[in-house]
Amino acid sequence: MHGPIGCYARRVANEVRDIPPAPRRVRWRKVLGYRWPLAAATFVLSVYGGVITWLFFLANSFLFVDADRLERGPREPVEAVVRAVQDIDGTKSQVVDYEFYAEGHNYTGSCRVVEGAWREGQAVPIEYSKGNPNLSRIRDAKVDVRAKRFDPGQSFALLVVPGLLLGIAWLAGVMRLRSVLMHGDVGVATILDVKRVRFCLPECVSVRFQFKDRRAQDRTSRHWVRVHSPLGARLVQMMEMGRFEKAPVLHDRKAPQHCRLVLPSDFGGDLAPADVRSLPRV
């Protein structure tokens, strides 16, 4: 084969040959950028969500102090009148708002009651902290220390927990990619399409390619490649010329859908000694 096509075919063949045999030594910086939007979402939700949750907890910490003060301090019994009752959906609990007279003034209070059956206008026995009628509760009821607004439990469930789950998914993807680069079979992929990824920093292209696995079955896949990398520069050149060629690919032997386009330079300076037992058997 002669001419530019023959030269390019020889170059791809040399690149496939120059990729070191498994197990290869893979630098972490080569794989930590995998699906980086998941890592970014993990950071934002877990870190900032954790800070927000902590601030909500501090803002509502007075509820725990008031509950302890009411529980430990002297209490005065008095009779109150129920002003409003709110049934909590899905439970047998009620939030009871009441009004009472103590120490020369009228006071209002609210208390959560488990399995309550109070009605508006009904008399209800309460007790308040002696010297501080603003701290009160229905007799024998536990003080509700959950925040009515900005509940830290809700922010933890809505922000931190999803962030941790995304972090687990990102870490699993990173470990899978590292395994493919370390132990994957080497093949030749045909580039089918290259497109720029909009609104992405660092600049990336989305490449779609096809290759044959060790069972000679056609596999099609895609992934993102940074523009400012040797492989990215080659893909951009293909896109600008409108001529898509071939490139080396590593794929998992048992799950070929896990694959990655590579170049020998991706392993430069970090090559592990060749392991004869890991070479393909003919």
C-alpha positions as CSV (number, residue, x, y, z in Angstrom):
1,M,0.0,0.0,0.0
2,H,1.5,3.3,-1.1
3,G,0.8,7.0,-0.8
4,P,-0.8,8.9,2.2
5,I,-3.3,6.1,2.9
6,G,-0.5,3.6,3.2
7,C,1.5,5.9,5.4
8,Y,-1.4,6.4,7.7
9,A,-2.1,2.7,7.9
10,R,1.5,2.0,8.9
11,R,1.3,4.8,11.5
12,V,-1.8,3.3,13.1
13,A,-0.3,-0.2,13.0
14,N,2.9,1.2,14.7
15,E,0.8,2.9,17.4
16,V,-1.1,-0.3,18.1
17,R,2.2,-2.1,18.4
18,D,3.7,0.7,20.7
19,I,0.9,0.4,23.3
20,P,2.5,-1.5,26.2
21,P,1.1,-4.9,27.1
22,A,-1.1,-5.4,30.1
23,P,-0.9,-4.8,32.9
24,R,-0.1,-1.2,32.1
25,R,0.7,1.5,34.6
26,V,-1.9,4.3,34.4
27,R,-1.5,7.7,35.9
28,W,-4.5,8.9,38.0
29,R,-4.6,12.2,36.2
30,K,-5.5,10.3,33.1
31,V,-8.7,9.0,34.6
32,L,-9.8,11.5,37.2
33,G,-11.3,13.7,34.5
34,Y,-13.6,10.9,33.4
35,R,-17.2,12.2,33.4
36,W,-16.0,15.3,35.3
37,P,-19.6,16.9,35.4
38,L,-20.4,14.1,37.9
39,A,-17.4,15.1,40.0
40,A,-18.4,18.8,39.8
41,A,-22.0,18.0,40.8
42,T,-20.6,15.8,43.7
43,F,-18.5,18.7,44.9
44,V,-21.2,21.3,44.7
45,L,-23.9,19.1,46.3
46,S,-21.8,17.5,49.0
47,V,-19.6,20.4,50.0
48,Y,-21.9,23.3,49.6
49,G,-24.9,21.2,50.6
50,G,-23.0,20.2,53.7
51,V,-22.2,23.8,54.6
52,I,-25.9,24.8,54.1
53,T,-27.0,21.9,56.3
54,W,-24.6,22.9,59.0
55,L,-25.7,26.5,58.9
56,F,-29.4,25.4,59.1
57,F,-28.4,23.3,62.1
58,L,-26.7,26.2,63.8
59,A,-29.6,28.5,63.0
60,N,-32.1,26.0,64.7
61,S,-29.8,24.9,67.5
62,F,-31.8,27.1,69.9
63,L,-34.6,24.5,69.7
64,F,-32.5,21.9,71.4
65,V,-31.5,24.4,74.1
66,D,-35.1,25.4,74.7
67,A,-36.2,21.8,74.9
68,D,-33.5,21.0,77.4
69,R,-34.4,24.1,79.5
70,L,-38.1,23.2,79.6
71,E,-37.3,19.6,80.4
72,R,-34.9,20.2,83.2
73,G,-36.3,23.5,84.7
74,P,-39.3,24.0,86.9
75,R,-42.7,23.9,85.1
76,E,-46.0,25.5,85.9
77,P,-49.3,23.7,84.8
78,V,-52.1,25.8,83.3
79,E,-55.1,25.3,81.0
80,A,-55.0,26.6,77.4
81,V,-57.5,26.8,74.6
82,V,-56.9,25.2,71.2
83,R,-56.7,27.8,68.5
84,A,-56.0,25.6,65.5
85,V,-55.2,22.0,64.7
86,Q,-53.2,20.7,61.7
87,D,-53.2,17.0,60.9
88,I,-49.9,15.7,59.5
89,D,-50.5,13.8,56.3
90,G,-49.6,10.1,56.5
91,T,-49.3,10.1,60.3
92,K,-51.6,10.1,63.3
93,S,-49.8,13.2,64.6
94,Q,-51.2,16.7,65.0
95,V,-49.7,20.2,65.3
96,V,-51.8,22.0,67.9
97,D,-51.7,25.8,68.3
98,Y,-53.0,27.0,71.6
99,E,-53.4,30.2,73.7
100,F,-53.1,30.5,77.5
101,Y,-52.9,33.1,80.2
102,A,-49.9,33.1,82.5
103,E,-48.0,35.6,84.8
104,G,-50.3,38.5,83.8
105,H,-50.2,38.1,80.0
106,N,-51.7,36.0,77.2
107,Y,-49.3,33.7,75.4
108,T,-49.5,31.4,72.4
109,G,-47.7,28.2,71.7
110,S,-47.5,25.2,69.4
111,C,-46.9,21.6,70.1
112,R,-46.7,18.4,68.1
113,V,-48.8,15.6,69.5
114,V,-48.5,11.9,68.5
115,E,-51.9,10.3,68.1
116,G,-53.7,13.5,69.1
117,A,-57.4,14.0,68.9
118,W,-57.7,17.7,69.8
119,R,-60.2,20.1,68.2
120,E,-60.4,23.8,67.9
121,G,-61.9,25.5,70.9
122,Q,-61.2,22.6,73.2
123,A,-59.4,23.0,76.6
124,V,-56.0,21.5,76.7
125,P,-53.7,21.1,79.7
126,I,-50.2,22.5,79.2
127,E,-47.1,23.3,81.2
128,Y,-44.7,26.2,80.7
129,S,-41.2,27.0,81.9
130,K,-41.5,29.0,85.2
131,G,-40.5,32.6,84.5
132,N,-40.5,32.1,80.8
133,P,-44.1,31.3,79.5
134,N,-42.8,31.4,75.9
135,L,-41.5,27.9,76.5
136,S,-44.5,25.6,76.8
137,R,-45.9,22.3,75.6
138,I,-48.9,20.1,76.0
139,R,-48.6,18.1,79.2
140,D,-46.8,14.8,78.7
141,A,-45.9,15.6,75.1
142,K,-42.4,15.7,73.8
143,V,-41.0,19.0,72.7
144,D,-40.6,19.0,68.9
145,V,-37.1,20.1,68.0
146,R,-37.5,19.9,64.3
147,A,-37.3,23.2,62.5
148,K,-40.4,24.5,60.9
149,R,-38.4,26.3,58.2
150,F,-34.9,25.5,56.8
151,D,-34.9,22.0,58.3
152,P,-31.3,20.7,58.2
153,G,-32.6,17.2,57.8
154,Q,-34.4,18.2,54.6
155,S,-31.3,19.9,53.1
156,F,-29.2,16.9,54.0
157,A,-31.6,14.6,52.2
158,L,-32.1,16.8,49.2
159,L,-28.4,18.0,48.7
160,V,-25.8,15.9,50.5
161,V,-27.2,12.5,49.9
162,P,-27.7,12.9,46.1
163,G,-24.2,14.4,46.0
164,L,-22.7,11.3,47.7
165,L,-24.6,9.0,45.4
166,L,-23.3,10.9,42.3
167,G,-19.8,10.7,43.8
168,I,-20.1,6.9,44.2
169,A,-21.2,6.7,40.5
170,W,-18.3,8.9,39.4
171,L,-15.8,6.9,41.4
172,A,-17.1,3.6,40.0
173,G,-16.7,5.0,36.4
174,V,-13.2,6.2,37.2
175,M,-12.2,2.7,38.5
176,R,-13.8,1.0,35.5
177,L,-11.9,3.3,33.1
178,R,-8.6,2.6,34.9
179,S,-9.2,-1.1,34.7
180,V,-9.8,-0.8,30.9
181,L,-6.6,1.2,30.4
182,M,-4.6,-1.2,32.6
183,H,-5.9,-4.6,31.3
184,G,-8.0,-3.9,28.2
185,D,-7.4,-5.6,24.8
186,V,-5.9,-3.5,22.0
187,G,-7.8,-3.0,18.8
188,V,-8.2,-0.6,15.9
189,A,-11.3,1.7,15.8
190,T,-12.8,3.5,12.9
191,I,-13.8,7.0,13.7
192,L,-17.4,7.6,12.6
193,D,-18.1,11.1,13.8
194,V,-16.5,14.0,15.7
195,K,-18.4,16.9,17.2
196,R,-17.5,19.8,19.5
197,V,-19.2,19.8,22.9
198,R,-20.8,23.1,23.5
199,F,-20.6,25.1,26.7
200,C,-17.9,22.8,28.1
201,L,-14.6,23.8,29.8
202,P,-12.0,22.5,29.2
203,E,-12.9,22.3,25.5
204,C,-13.9,18.8,24.4
205,V,-15.1,16.9,21.4
206,S,-17.5,14.0,21.3
207,V,-16.1,11.1,19.2
208,R,-18.2,8.2,17.9
209,F,-16.3,5.1,16.7
210,Q,-16.6,1.5,15.8
211,F,-14.3,-1.5,16.4
212,K,-14.3,-5.3,16.4
213,D,-14.0,-7.1,19.8
214,R,-12.1,-10.3,20.3
215,R,-15.1,-12.3,19.0
216,A,-15.1,-10.2,15.7
217,Q,-18.4,-8.5,16.6
218,D,-18.8,-4.9,15.7
219,R,-19.1,-2.5,18.6
220,T,-20.0,1.1,18.5
221,S,-19.3,3.6,21.3
222,R,-18.5,7.2,22.0
223,H,-16.8,9.4,24.6
224,W,-15.5,12.9,25.2
225,V,-11.8,13.8,24.5
226,R,-10.1,17.0,25.5
227,V,-9.2,19.2,22.5
228,H,-5.9,20.2,24.0
229,S,-4.5,16.6,24.0
230,P,-2.6,14.6,21.3
231,L,-5.7,12.5,20.6
232,G,-8.0,15.6,20.7
233,A,-5.8,17.5,18.3
234,R,-5.9,14.5,15.8
235,L,-9.7,14.3,16.1
236,V,-10.1,18.0,15.5
237,Q,-7.9,17.7,12.4
238,M,-10.1,14.9,11.2
239,M,-13.2,17.0,11.8
240,E,-11.9,20.0,10.0
241,M,-10.7,17.9,7.0
242,G,-13.9,15.9,6.9
243,R,-12.0,12.7,6.6
244,F,-12.3,10.2,9.5
245,E,-9.7,7.6,9.9
246,K,-8.6,5.0,12.4
247,A,-7.1,5.1,15.9
248,P,-6.1,2.5,18.6
249,V,-8.7,1.5,21.1
250,L,-8.6,-0.4,24.4
251,H,-11.7,-2.4,25.4
252,D,-12.6,-4.7,28.2
253,R,-12.4,-8.3,27.2
254,K,-15.6,-9.4,29.1
255,A,-17.6,-6.2,28.6
256,P,-16.4,-4.6,25.3
257,Q,-18.9,-1.7,25.7
258,H,-16.4,-0.3,28.1
259,C,-13.7,1.1,25.8
260,R,-11.5,4.1,25.2
261,L,-9.5,5.6,22.3
262,V,-5.8,5.9,23.3
263,L,-2.4,6.8,21.9
264,P,1.0,5.3,22.9
265,S,1.8,8.8,24.4
266,D,-0.9,8.3,27.0
267,F,1.4,5.7,28.7
268,G,4.7,7.5,28.1
269,G,7.0,7.7,31.0
270,D,4.8,5.4,33.1
271,L,5.3,2.0,31.4
272,A,5.2,-1.1,33.4
273,P,7.5,-4.0,32.5
274,A,5.9,-6.4,30.0
275,D,4.3,-9.4,31.6
276,V,4.6,-12.4,29.3
277,R,1.6,-14.1,30.9
278,S,-0.6,-11.1,30.0
279,L,0.2,-11.2,26.2
280,P,-2.6,-12.4,23.9
281,R,-2.5,-16.1,23.2
282,V,-2.5,-17.1,19.6
